[in-house]
Amino acid sequence: MEYNDLIRTRYSVRAYKPDAVEDEKLQQVLEAARLAPTAANRQPFQIIVVHTKGREEELRRIYHREWFSQAPLLLCGVGVPRLSWVRTDNRRYLEVDVAIVMDHLILAAANLGLGTCWVAAFNAEAAREILKLPDEVEPLIFTPLGYPADQPGVKERQPLPALVRYEHW
């Protein structure tokens, strides 16, 4: 798909078909994450791929919406703080890096006809327990991954002049 069409048509999917995601497509989505830029190319992330079948109830402890575990796969972007770049004022770029990685992953998924939905409002302790995460990593973002069973709604965004300033505030 042409890039401008892709960013205009991608939407947050909240209903998924039970159809399996082909391994080739999963690998393409994961490769997009691997190729994403990160500060100083530190790649301070891991992607955890979770098969949801039979785990729906357990996964709802992480996020309670039914559609969260309705897709055949659930992906978690995990940050590894010790690997992340730190600016001279001690600003750590971990969250920025993982957001860029997940954005690449989500756009690649949309390009392949797959649906995703950013989920940040999850129970981090449940995620740690269920995914058996070590203390030194942080679960930062989830997305289901599967074929959409819904249709996109109207995309409401502010007009460009409300979001962009030139030369100064």
C-alpha positions, 0 to 999 in steps of 0.5 A: 500500500502507498504510505500516505494511504496506509497512515490514513486507513490504519485504525485501532481495531477492537474486534478480531476474526479468529483466523490465524495470522500466517507465520510469514506475516508475523515475521514481516511484522516483527522484522519491521520492529527490528528495523525501527530506529532507536536512540544510538541504535541501542535497540532496548526492547523485546517483543513478546508474542503470545498466542491467545487461544485458551488463555483469554481469561488469564489475559483479561487480567492484563486488560479487561476488554474482551477484544484484547484477547480475541485476536489470535496473537497478542504482542507486548513491547517490553523495554530494557532500561539498562540498554537504553540511551540516556541524554546528558540531562539524564532523560532516558529514551526507553519509552520513545524507542519502544513507541517507535518500534511498536509504531513500525510494527503496527504500520507493517501489520496494517500494510499486510491487512492485519489489525492492531490497537495500542493498549497502554492502560493495562495492569503492569503487575498482571503483565509481569506475572503472566509473561514471567518478566524479570524485574529489569524489564518493563512492559510498556505497550500491548497490541492484539494482532489479527484480522479485523472483524470491524470497520474503521470509524471516522478518524477525528484529528485536530487541524494541522494549524492547531498542531504545528508551530514554525520557528518558535512557540 
